[in-house]
């Protein structure tokens, strides 16, 4: 039997938040295929360290521009990257509310 819920962790990008990053990154990198972009993104040595807080914004920007040979300067990349979230996905608010309600019904501190 599972113990009490201690934490709920949600991946924001593509789960709760709509991103325009695929289109933007394809343009910056000169990539045509979504599959090629995702393969490259998921295997990029800069993505996981950045997502897990193991490198600075500046290191991420310089690393991405260099590794991807991007058509943007490292000083402008963070601003571009921060513009990718465009809003919540349809149903995101309802999903969060449902999870909170379920946790409350189970007696969890929310």
C-alpha positions in Angstrom: 0.0 0.0 0.0 1.3 3.4 -0.9 2.1 6.0 1.8 0.8 9.5 1.9 1.4 11.8 -1.0 4.4 14.1 -0.2 4.7 15.9 -3.5 3.1 16.3 -6.9 5.5 17.3 -9.6 4.3 18.3 -13.1 6.3 18.8 -16.2 5.2 22.2 -17.4 6.2 22.4 -21.0 3.8 20.4 -23.2 1.9 19.1 -20.1 0.4 22.2 -18.5 1.9 25.0 -20.6 1.8 25.4 -24.4 5.1 26.1 -25.9 6.0 27.7 -29.2 9.6 26.5 -28.7 9.5 23.7 -31.3 8.8 26.1 -34.2 11.2 28.7 -32.8 14.0 26.3 -32.3 13.5 24.7 -35.7 13.9 28.2 -37.2 16.9 29.1 -35.2 18.7 25.8 -35.9 17.6 25.4 -39.5 15.8 22.1 -38.8 12.8 21.0 -40.8 11.6 17.9 -39.1 9.9 17.9 -35.6 11.3 14.4 -35.1 14.9 15.6 -35.9 14.4 18.5 -33.5 13.2 16.3 -30.6 15.9 13.8 -31.2 18.5 16.5 -31.0 16.9 18.3 -28.1 16.6 15.1 -26.0 20.2 14.1 -26.6 21.7 17.6 -26.3 24.3 17.7 -23.4 23.0 21.2 -22.3 19.3 20.4 -21.9 19.2 18.1 -18.9 21.7 20.0 -16.8 19.7 23.2 -17.4 16.4 21.6 -16.7 17.7 20.1 -13.4 19.4 23.4 -12.3 23.0 22.1 -12.8 24.1 24.9 -15.1 23.5 28.6 -15.2 21.3 30.4 -17.7 24.4 31.9 -19.2 26.2 28.5 -19.6 23.0 27.1 -21.1 22.7 29.9 -23.6 26.4 29.7 -24.7 26.2 25.9 -24.8 23.1 25.8 -26.9 24.2 28.4 -29.4 27.5 26.6 -29.8 26.2 23.1 -29.9 23.4 23.9 -32.2 25.2 26.5 -34.3 22.2 28.8 -33.8 21.4 31.9 -35.7 21.2 34.0 -32.5 23.8 35.3 -30.1 24.2 33.7 -26.7 23.2 37.1 -25.1 19.9 37.0 -26.9 19.1 33.3 -26.6 17.7 33.5 -23.0 15.2 36.2 -24.0 14.1 34.1 -26.9 13.9 30.9 -24.8 11.8 32.7 -22.1 9.3 33.7 -24.8 8.5 30.1 -25.7 5.7 29.6 -23.1 2.5 31.0 -24.6 -0.1 30.0 -22.0 -1.8 27.1 -20.3 -2.9 24.1 -22.4 -6.6 23.5 -22.7 -7.6 21.5 -19.6 -4.5 22.4 -17.5 -6.4 24.4 -14.9 -9.0 21.6 -14.6 -6.3 19.0 -14.2 -4.5 20.9 -11.4 -7.8 21.5 -9.7 -8.7 17.8 -9.9 -5.4 16.7 -8.4 -5.8 19.2 -5.6 -9.3 18.1 -4.9 -8.3 14.4 -4.9 -5.4 15.1 -2.5 -7.7 17.0 -0.2 -10.2 14.2 -0.2 -7.4 11.8 0.8 -6.5 14.1 3.7 -3.2 15.4 2.2 -2.0 18.9 3.2 -2.3 21.1 0.1 
